[in-house]
Amino acid sequence: MKQYTQDQIHEVAKAFKDHEIIAIPTDTVYGVGVMYGDLDALHNLKHAKHRPETKPIPMMVSKLEQLEGIAIIDERTKLIAKYFLPGALTLVLPVDPRLDKSYNNGLETIAIRIPDEEFVLSLIDELDTPLLVTSANQSGAPTALKYEDVLEQFTKQLNKLEDVLRVVKLKSDNSVYRELVLIKVKADAEQRAAVNEVVKIFRSKIIDVSPETLTIELTGDESKISALIKLLEEYEIKELVRTGVCALERGANDITDYCEIFN
């Protein structure tokens, strides 16, 4: 696990840009987050947190101007921010229609924070984009108030996986990786032909049919699955189940060639 100090702000910013999930201190509790604009990393964060889809992850900014295209700012919001932010206050604002629904699970509002934590504000300015940050604990578990709490929770999660003997980080350019998604989409008589065309384009499969819906199966990388989901949103997704990523290194090597053993 890579560790940074607060004076390594350029390195931390690069890690966010490299699609990493990073634990950072905030003015309230330790948080874990990803960079706005990185939907694949956001999906991985939700999966790691076991975060219910009904609970979108809040967004952190260093100034209201960074909410262009994300939330609608009125004069009252500006006045509240002037007197109470930065600070431990969450603004619940109407969503800008231009915002991708994946960021707030299709709700009409989005939670915004400007934390009273100089490191986080400087990091957001360095990235020149907001962060999506939630508390650094599994959903329902105790809040992580300090760095040691974060490490303890990661350790506990690994210890639950009794069959895990080695953990190896694979490079995307030297591995094969796939993810599975099942999508039940509304497909009445008028929509069915159009949905079928989308299925053909992505070389996915229809695995169940009802008079009102089609259930579609697709295996592929994260970008392909995300693209299919985005297209099918036009036809009203009724249900969606998505696995995590499965991967193997290319070539003759296998996991026994590595010696990083986690006890």
DATAQUI-V320061 format. One record per helix or strand of 2 or more residues. SS is the DSSP state (H for helix, E for strand). FROM is the first residue (numbers start at 0). LEN is the number of residues. If there is no record, write none. Layout:
BEGIN
ss->(SS & SS)
from->(FROM & FROM)
len->(LEN & LEN)
END
This chain:
BEGIN
ss->(H & E & E & H & E & H & H & E & H & E & H & E & H & H & E & H & E & E & H & E & E & H)
from->(8 & 21 & 29 & 38 & 58 & 63 & 74 & 89 & 100 & 108 & 117 & 130 & 146 & 171 & 174 & 191 & 204 & 212 & 221 & 236 & 245 & 254)
len->(9 & 4 & 6 & 11 & 2 & 4 & 10 & 6 & 3 & 5 & 10 & 5 & 14 & 3 & 12 & 10 & 5 & 8 & 14 & 6 & 4 & 3)
END
